[in-house]
Amino acid sequence: MSFTTDFLAEVSQIVSKLDPTAIERCVAKLAEVRARGGRLFFLGVGGSAANASHAVNDFRKIAGFEAYAPTDNVSELTARVNDESWESVFVSWLKGSRLTSKDGIVVFS
């Protein structure tokens, strides 16, 4: 088999394991956040920080959400890590952003 054939077979196997009902529940939750005027906060570290930043772009540009990722502001993030701790950096950032029950949080791992 070629790389391409192996790759497509693996993609097909992964896609067949996705739960359409779970995906639709996620979409419904996101629609609820937007309908109530909430914001989306995307959290991630390492490569997931890059995914969070990209998601902010897509959700703002394509889906019309107000969206943010704390890792997009390296100065604030590293100041909080330095002054507080890595363990609490996202919590304190979200408090500073005045997170409310209208908002949504998406965590990439």
Disulfide bonds with the S-S distance in Angstrom:
none
